[in-house]
Amino acid sequence: MNLFCKLSVATLLCSALSLQTSVVNAQENSLNAIQKQWAHVNYQLEDDAQLDAYKALIKDTEAFKAAQPNNADALIWYGIVQSSYAGAKGGLGALKHAENAKDAFEQALKMNPNALSGSAYTSLGTLFHKVPGWPIGFGDDDKAGELLQKALELNPQGIDPNYFYGEYLYDERKYKQAKLYLERAKQAPARPMRPVADEFRHHEIDMLMAKVDKKLNKKKR
């Protein structure tokens, strides 16, 4: 191979690597923007303003998902926004959004179960726990417990899997176990790119911990 060919190949390789890096950076920027907007909408807005903002965010996540059809992260966040909107909306009209979220999480698990440290397991498990069971919805507490435990296997120190499993155990009246996981959630490493979500999640942990302690103290009497 002559010098010209060698230089041409090297240039092509550098260009390909540069393009790949640019694509990855664009994906990360889009994901970070969605995460930040979700935290704002979920924690800092209320009533109609929140519902309207969720509708706009659903469109953003749909576009992100369409642009990244093989990206499990995009599917997970599409599902998170759909499920969050369902929770805010409430009523029977929310069920179709819960179904959309379920489908997205299940697709993400087939594509890459380890994506975002197993977040699809956490989100799908929480969804099975929150949605009403048959004949109204697809809720299933046994399935929820299995999925949340799987999430903890993949991310044992994470704030979300520990919090949501603690919440699940509280609802199952397993208060001592719930406290253990809530304490782990409280000690979870901070997420530098998600300060607002972390701040409000810690508020939720504290509120649920107070309810757990109240139940445990009541049992001692």
Backbone hydrogen bonds in HBPLUS format (Angstrom, degrees):
<---DONOR---> <-ACCEPTOR-->    atom                        ^
c    i                          cat <-CA-CA->   ^        H-A-AA   ^      H-
h    n   atom  resd res      DA  || num        DHA   H-A  angle D-A-AA Bond
n    s   type  num  typ     dist DA aas  dist angle  dist       angle   num
A0006-LYS N   A0002-ASN O   3.01 MM   4  6.32 161.2  2.04 154.2 160.1     1
A0007-LEU N   A0003-LEU O   2.93 MM   4  6.15 160.5  1.97 151.9 156.7     2
A0008-SER N   A0004-PHE O   2.92 MM   4  6.13 153.5  1.99 145.9 153.8     3
A0009-VAL N   A0005-CYS O   2.88 MM   4  6.14 161.9  1.91 154.9 158.7     4
A0010-ALA N   A0006-LYS O   2.97 MM   4  6.16 163.0  2.00 148.1 153.2     5
A0011-THR N   A0007-LEU O   2.87 MM   4  6.05 155.4  1.93 145.9 152.9     6
A0012-LEU N   A0008-SER O   2.93 MM   4  6.18 157.7  1.98 148.0 153.9     7
A0013-LEU N   A0009-VAL O   2.90 MM   4  6.16 159.9  1.94 152.9 158.3     8
A0014-CYS N   A0010-ALA O   2.95 MM   4  6.16 161.9  1.98 149.4 154.3     9
A0015-SER N   A0011-THR O   2.90 MM   4  6.09 156.8  1.95 147.3 154.2    10
A0016-ALA N   A0012-LEU O   2.89 MM   4  6.09 156.0  1.95 147.7 154.2    11
A0017-LEU N   A0013-LEU O   2.95 MM   4  6.17 161.3  1.98 150.4 155.3    12
A0018-SER N   A0014-CYS O   2.87 MM   4  6.03 156.1  1.93 146.3 153.5    13
A0019-LEU N   A0015-SER O   2.89 MM   4  6.08 156.7  1.94 146.9 153.0    14
A0020-GLN N   A0016-ALA O   2.90 MM   4  6.11 160.0  1.94 147.9 153.6    15
A0021-THR N   A0017-LEU O   2.92 MM   4  6.11 159.7  1.96 147.7 153.1    16
A0022-SER N   A0018-SER O   2.96 MM   4  6.18 153.5  2.03 143.8 151.2    17
A0023-VAL N   A0019-LEU O   2.94 MM   4  6.22 154.9  2.00 151.0 157.4    18
A0024-VAL N   A0020-GLN O   2.98 MM   4  6.26 164.2  2.01 152.8 156.7    19
A0025-ASN N   A0021-THR O   2.91 MM   4  6.10 161.7  1.95 149.7 155.0    20
A0026-ALA N   A0022-SER O   2.93 MM   4  6.11 153.8  2.00 144.1 151.4    21
A0027-GLN N   A0023-VAL O   2.94 MM   4  6.22 155.7  2.00 150.0 156.5    22
A0028-GLU N   A0024-VAL O   2.94 MM   4  6.21 161.5  1.98 152.2 156.9    23
A0029-ASN N   A0025-ASN O   2.88 MM   4  6.08 157.1  1.94 148.7 155.1    24
A0030-SER N   A0026-ALA O   2.97 MM   4  6.15 159.6  2.01 147.5 152.7    25
A0031-LEU N   A0027-GLN O   2.93 MM   4  6.14 161.0  1.96 150.2 155.7    26
A0032-ASN N   A0028-GLU O   2.86 MM   4  6.01 162.8  1.89 149.7 154.6    27
A0033-ALA N   A0029-ASN O   2.98 MM   4  6.12 155.0  2.04 144.4 151.2    28
A0034-ILE N   A0030-SER O   3.04 MM   4  6.29 156.3  2.10 147.1 153.1    29
A0035-GLN N   A0031-LEU O   2.91 MM   4  6.15 161.4  1.94 153.3 158.6    30
A0036-LYS N   A0032-ASN O   2.95 MM   4  6.12 161.1  1.98 149.4 154.1    31
A0037-GLN N   A0033-ALA O   2.98 MM   4  6.12 161.1  2.01 146.5 152.0    32
A0038-TRP N   A0034-ILE O   2.85 MM   4  5.98 157.4  1.90 149.4 156.0    33
A0039-ALA N   A0035-GLN O   3.08 MM   4  6.30 161.2  2.12 146.8 150.9    34
A0040-HIS N   A0036-LYS O   3.11 MM   4  6.38 157.1  2.16 146.1 152.1    35
A0041-VAL N   A0037-GLN O   2.89 MM   4  6.13 168.5  1.91 156.3 159.0    36
A0042-ASN N   A0038-TRP O   2.74 MM   4  5.76 170.0  1.75 159.0 162.6    37
A0043-TYR N   A0039-ALA O   3.02 MM   4  5.80 157.6  2.07 140.8 146.4    38
A0044-GLN N   A0040-HIS O   2.83 MM   4  5.11 147.4  1.94 134.1 143.5    39
A0050-GLN N   A0046-GLU O   3.15 MM   4  4.80 151.8  2.23 109.5 112.8    40
A0050-GLN N   A0047-ASP O   3.09 MM   3  5.42 122.6  2.44 103.2 116.8    41
A0051-LEU N   A0047-ASP O   3.07 MM   4  6.45 162.3  2.11 154.5 159.6    42
A0052-ASP N   A0048-ASP O   2.87 MM   4  6.01 166.6  1.89 154.2 157.6    43
A0053-ALA N   A0049-ALA O   3.07 MM   4  6.13 153.8  2.14 137.4 144.8    44
A0054-TYR N   A0050-GLN O   2.88 MM   4  6.13 150.3  1.97 149.1 157.7    45
A0055-LYS N   A0051-LEU O   3.04 MM   4  6.35 154.0  2.11 146.7 153.1    46
A0056-ALA N   A0052-ASP O   3.15 MM   4  6.50 155.5  2.22 145.8 151.6    47
A0057-LEU N   A0053-ALA O   2.92 MM   4  6.15 151.9  2.00 144.0 152.5    48
A0058-ILE N   A0054-TYR O   2.78 MM   4  6.03 146.5  1.89 151.3 160.2    49
A0059-LYS N   A0055-LYS O   3.29 MM   4  6.61 153.7  2.36 141.6 147.1    50
A0060-ASP N   A0056-ALA O   3.12 MM   4  6.50 150.1  2.21 141.6 150.0    51
A0061-THR N   A0057-LEU O   2.91 MM   4  6.19 159.8  1.95 151.7 156.2    52
A0062-GLU N   A0058-ILE O   2.85 MM   4  6.05 147.3  1.96 145.8 155.6    53
A0063-ALA N   A0059-LYS O   3.01 MM   4  6.23 155.1  2.07 145.2 151.0    54
A0064-PHE N   A0060-ASP O   2.95 MM   4  6.22 156.3  2.01 146.0 153.0    55
A0065-LYS N   A0061-THR O   2.86 MM   4  5.95 157.8  1.91 143.1 149.2    56
A0066-ALA N   A0062-GLU O   2.90 MM   4  6.08 155.5  1.96 144.7 151.6    57
A0067-ALA N   A0063-ALA O   2.96 MM   4  6.13 149.1  2.06 144.5 152.5    58
A0068-GLN N   A0064-PHE O   3.05 MM   4  6.18 127.7  2.34 136.8 150.0    59
A0068-GLN N   A0065-LYS O   3.21 MM   3  5.10 135.4  2.42  92.6 104.8    60
A0071-ASN N   A0068-GLN O   3.04 MM   3  5.28 158.2  2.09 124.7 123.0    61
A0076-ILE N   A0072-ALA O   2.90 MM   4  6.16 159.1  1.95 153.9 159.7    62
A0077-TRP N   A0073-ASP O   3.03 MM   4  6.31 162.5  2.06 151.1 154.9    63
A0078-TYR N   A0074-ALA O   2.95 MM   4  6.09 147.5  2.06 143.1 152.5    64
A0079-GLY N   A0075-LEU O   2.94 MM   4  6.16 157.3  2.00 147.1 153.1    65
A0080-ILE N   A0076-ILE O   2.84 MM   4  6.16 151.6  1.92 146.5 155.1    66
A0081-VAL N   A0077-TRP O   3.06 MM   4  6.12 164.4  2.08 142.6 146.0    67
A0082-GLN N   A0078-TYR O   3.03 MM   4  6.22 160.9  2.07 146.9 152.7    68
A0083-SER N   A0079-GLY O   2.85 MM   4  6.01 164.2  1.88 153.0 157.2    69
A0084-SER N   A0080-ILE O   2.88 MM   4  5.98 153.8  1.95 145.2 152.9    70
A0085-TYR N   A0081-VAL O   2.92 MM   4  6.06 157.2  1.97 147.0 153.0    71
A0086-ALA N   A0082-GLN O   2.96 MM   4  6.20 152.4  2.04 143.3 151.2    72
A0087-GLY N   A0083-SER O   2.98 MM   4  6.25 154.0  2.05 144.3 150.6    73
A0088-ALA N   A0084-SER O   2.98 MM   4  6.26 152.3  2.05 146.3 153.7    74
A0089-LYS N   A0085-TYR O   2.82 MM   4  5.91 158.0  1.87 152.6 158.9    75
A0090-GLY N   A0086-ALA O   2.91 MM   4  5.87 171.2  1.92 150.9 153.9    76
A0094-ALA N   A0091-GLY O   3.07 MM   3  5.66 159.5  2.12 113.6 120.0    77
A0095-LEU N   A0092-LEU O   3.10 MM   3  5.55 156.9  2.16 112.6 119.2    78
A0097-HIS N   A0094-ALA O   3.07 MM   3  5.44 127.3  2.36 106.2 119.5    79
A0098-ALA N   A0094-ALA O   3.07 MM   4  6.44 149.1  2.17 148.9 158.5    80
A0099-GLU N   A0095-LEU O   2.83 MM   4  6.14 151.4  1.91 149.9 158.0    81
A0100-ASN N   A0096-LYS O   2.93 MM   4  6.19 151.1  2.02 137.7 145.6    82
A0101-ALA N   A0097-HIS O   2.96 MM   4  6.20 155.2  2.03 142.5 148.8    83
A0102-LYS N   A0098-ALA O   2.90 MM   4  6.16 160.4  1.94 147.8 153.1    84
A0103-ASP N   A0099-GLU O   2.95 MM   4  6.19 166.1  1.97 155.0 157.7    85
A0104-ALA N   A0100-ASN O   3.04 MM   4  6.26 156.9  2.09 145.4 151.9    86
A0105-PHE N   A0101-ALA O   2.91 MM   4  6.18 165.1  1.94 160.0 163.2    87
A0106-GLU N   A0102-LYS O   2.98 MM   4  6.15 163.5  2.00 153.1 157.8    88
A0107-GLN N   A0103-ASP O   2.96 MM   4  6.15 152.7  2.03 145.4 152.9    89
A0108-ALA N   A0104-ALA O   2.93 MM   4  6.15 155.6  1.99 147.4 154.4    90
A0109-LEU N   A0105-PHE O   2.94 MM   4  6.22 151.7  2.02 148.0 155.3    91
A0110-LYS N   A0106-GLU O   3.16 MM   4  6.41 150.3  2.25 141.3 148.4    92
A0111-MET N   A0107-GLN O   2.98 MM   4  6.21 148.1  2.08 144.8 154.2    93
A0112-ASN N   A0108-ALA O   2.76 MM   4  5.89 177.3  1.77 160.2 160.9    94
A0115-ALA N   A0112-ASN O   3.10 MM   3  5.55 168.8  2.11 118.9 122.1    95
A0118-GLY N   A0115-ALA O   2.99 MM   3  5.50 131.7  2.23 111.4 123.2    96
A0119-SER N   A0116-LEU O   3.18 MM   3  5.42 134.6  2.40 103.3 115.1    97
A0121-TYR N   A0118-GLY O   3.03 MM   3  5.59 132.5  2.26 113.3 124.3    98
A0122-THR N   A0118-GLY O   3.41 MM   4  6.85 157.4  2.47 147.2 153.0    99
A0123-SER N   A0119-SER O   2.87 MM   4  6.06 172.5  1.88 158.0 159.6   100
A0124-LEU N   A0120-ALA O   2.88 MM   4  5.81 159.8  1.92 142.2 148.7   101
A0125-GLY N   A0121-TYR O   2.88 MM   4  5.83 158.6  1.93 144.3 151.0   102
A0126-THR N   A0122-THR O   2.99 MM   4  6.15 158.9  2.04 146.0 151.9   103
A0127-LEU N   A0123-SER O   2.97 MM   4  6.12 149.5  2.06 139.4 148.1   104
A0128-PHE N   A0124-LEU O   2.95 MM   4  6.24 161.9  1.99 152.9 156.3   105
A0129-HIS N   A0125-GLY O   3.08 MM   4  6.29 143.2  2.22 140.4 150.7   106
A0130-LYS N   A0126-THR O   2.91 MM   4  6.11 147.8  2.01 148.1 156.4   107
A0131-VAL N   A0127-LEU O   2.97 MM   4  5.91 167.8  1.98 159.3 161.2   108
A0140-ASP N   A0128-PHE O   2.99 MM  12  5.27 145.2  2.11 120.3 131.1   109
A0139-GLY N   A0132-PRO O   2.89 MM   7  4.88 149.5  1.98 134.2 124.3   110
A0136-ILE N   A0133-GLY O   3.06 MM   3  5.95 128.6  2.33 140.4 137.5   111
A0137-GLY N   A0133-GLY O   3.03 MM   4  4.84 169.6  2.04 116.3 116.5   112
A0144-ALA N   A0140-ASP O   2.90 MM   4  6.13 153.1  1.97 148.1 157.0   113
A0145-GLY N   A0141-ASP O   2.96 MM   4  6.16 159.8  2.00 148.2 151.5   114
A0146-GLU N   A0142-ASP O   3.19 MM   4  6.50 158.2  2.24 147.6 152.8   115
A0147-LEU N   A0143-LYS O   3.04 MM   4  6.28 163.6  2.06 154.6 158.5   116
A0148-LEU N   A0144-ALA O   2.94 MM   4  6.11 163.4  1.97 156.5 161.1   117
A0149-GLN N   A0145-GLY O   3.03 MM   4  6.14 151.8  2.11 144.2 151.4   118
A0150-LYS N   A0146-GLU O   3.05 MM   4  6.28 149.9  2.14 142.0 150.3   119
A0151-ALA N   A0147-LEU O   2.94 MM   4  6.26 149.8  2.04 145.2 153.7   120
A0152-LEU N   A0148-LEU O   3.13 MM   4  6.41 148.6  2.24 139.4 146.9   121
A0153-GLU N   A0149-GLN O   3.06 MM   4  6.40 139.7  2.22 141.3 152.1   122
A0153-GLU N   A0150-LYS O   3.14 MM   3  5.05 124.7  2.46  92.4 106.7   123
A0154-LEU N   A0150-LYS O   3.27 MM   4  6.61 147.9  2.38 145.7 152.8   124
A0155-ASN N   A0151-ALA O   2.92 MM   4  6.11 142.9  2.06 144.0 155.5   125
A0158-GLY N   A0155-ASN O   3.19 MM   3  5.42 162.7  2.22 111.7 117.1   126
A0162-ASN N   A0158-GLY O   3.45 MM   4  6.31 158.4  2.50 137.7 143.8   127
A0163-TYR N   A0159-ILE O   2.96 MM   4  5.99 154.3  2.02 142.5 150.5   128
A0164-PHE N   A0160-ASP O   2.89 MM   4  5.98 178.0  1.89 164.3 164.6   129
A0165-TYR N   A0161-PRO O   3.06 MM   4  5.96 147.8  2.17 133.8 142.6   130
A0166-GLY N   A0162-ASN O   2.93 MM   4  5.96 150.3  2.02 138.3 147.1   131
A0167-GLU N   A0163-TYR O   2.83 MM   4  6.15 151.2  1.91 150.0 158.6   132
A0168-TYR N   A0164-PHE O   2.95 MM   4  6.09 154.5  2.02 137.1 144.1   133
A0169-LEU N   A0165-TYR O   2.91 MM   4  6.15 161.1  1.95 149.4 153.7   134
A0170-TYR N   A0166-GLY O   2.93 MM   4  6.15 150.5  2.02 143.4 151.8   135
A0171-ASP N   A0167-GLU O   3.00 MM   4  6.28 162.3  2.03 151.6 155.5   136
A0172-GLU N   A0168-TYR O   2.99 MM   4  6.26 133.2  2.22 138.6 152.3   137
A0174-LYS N   A0169-LEU O   2.83 MM   5  5.13 165.6  1.85 159.0 154.1   138
A0173-ARG N   A0170-TYR O   2.90 MM   3  4.94 157.6  1.95 108.1 113.2   139
A0178-ALA N   A0174-LYS O   2.94 MM   4  6.11 153.5  2.01 148.4 157.2   140
A0179-LYS N   A0175-TYR O   2.96 MM   4  6.16 155.9  2.02 147.5 152.4   141
A0180-LEU N   A0176-LYS O   3.27 MM   4  6.56 153.2  2.34 142.4 148.8   142
A0181-TYR N   A0177-GLN O   3.25 MM   4  6.64 158.9  2.30 154.1 157.5   143
A0182-LEU N   A0178-ALA O   2.97 MM   4  6.19 152.2  2.04 150.8 159.5   144
A0183-GLU N   A0179-LYS O   2.89 MM   4  6.06 152.0  1.97 149.5 156.4   145
A0184-ARG N   A0180-LEU O   3.14 MM   4  6.45 148.1  2.25 138.5 147.1   146
A0185-ALA N   A0181-TYR O   2.91 MM   4  6.17 152.1  1.99 141.7 149.5   147
A0186-LYS N   A0182-LEU O   2.95 MM   4  6.19 150.2  2.04 143.0 150.7   148
A0187-GLN N   A0183-GLU O   3.20 MM   4  6.45 134.9  2.41 136.6 147.4   149
A0187-GLN N   A0184-ARG O   3.11 MM   3  5.15 131.2  2.36  95.7 108.8   150
A0188-ALA N   A0185-ALA O   3.17 MM   3  5.11 162.9  2.20 103.5 108.1   151
A0194-ARG N   A0191-ARG O   2.85 MM   3  5.35 163.4  1.88 123.4 129.0   152
A0198-ASP N   A0194-ARG O   3.05 MM   4  6.25 159.3  2.10 151.6 157.8   153
A0199-GLU N   A0195-PRO O   2.92 MM   4  6.08 160.6  1.96 146.7 152.0   154
A0200-PHE N   A0196-VAL O   3.09 MM   4  6.33 171.4  2.10 157.5 158.1   155
A0201-ARG N   A0197-ALA O   2.89 MM   4  5.94 148.4  1.99 143.6 153.5   156
A0202-HIS N   A0198-ASP O   2.97 MM   4  6.15 154.8  2.04 150.1 155.6   157
A0203-HIS N   A0199-GLU O   3.25 MM   4  6.63 144.4  2.38 137.5 147.0   158
A0204-GLU N   A0200-PHE O   3.03 MM   4  6.36 154.8  2.09 145.3 151.5   159
A0205-ILE N   A0201-ARG O   2.86 MM   4  6.18 152.0  1.93 148.4 156.7   160
A0206-ASP N   A0202-HIS O   2.96 MM   4  6.16 164.0  1.98 148.6 152.0   161
A0207-MET N   A0203-HIS O   2.97 MM   4  6.22 158.4  2.01 150.0 155.9   162
A0208-LEU N   A0204-GLU O   2.96 MM   4  6.13 163.2  1.98 150.0 154.4   163
A0209-MET N   A0205-ILE O   2.78 MM   4  5.92 154.7  1.84 151.0 159.2   164
A0210-ALA N   A0206-ASP O   3.03 MM   4  6.21 150.5  2.12 143.2 149.9   165
A0211-LYS N   A0207-MET O   3.27 MM   4  6.59 150.4  2.36 139.6 146.9   166
A0212-VAL N   A0208-LEU O   2.90 MM   4  6.20 153.7  1.97 149.9 157.6   167
A0213-ASP N   A0209-MET O   2.87 MM   4  6.11 165.5  1.90 153.1 156.4   168
A0214-LYS N   A0210-ALA O   3.03 MM   4  6.17 151.4  2.11 140.4 148.3   169
A0215-LYS N   A0211-LYS O   3.10 MM   4  6.36 154.5  2.17 143.8 149.7   170
A0216-LEU N   A0212-VAL O   2.91 MM   4  6.22 159.5  1.95 153.8 160.0   171
A0217-ASN N   A0213-ASP O   2.82 MM   4  5.95 161.2  1.86 151.2 156.1   172
A0218-LYS N   A0214-LYS O   3.02 MM   4  6.10 148.0  2.12 139.5 148.2   173
A0219-LYS N   A0215-LYS O   3.13 MM   4  6.39 144.5  2.26 141.2 149.8   174
A0220-LYS N   A0216-LEU O   3.30 MM   4  6.61 136.3  2.50 138.7 149.4   175
A0220-LYS N   A0217-ASN O   3.20 MM   3  5.18 131.0  2.45  93.5 106.1   176
A0221-ARG N   A0218-LYS O   3.34 MM   3  5.54 146.5  2.46 100.6 109.3   177
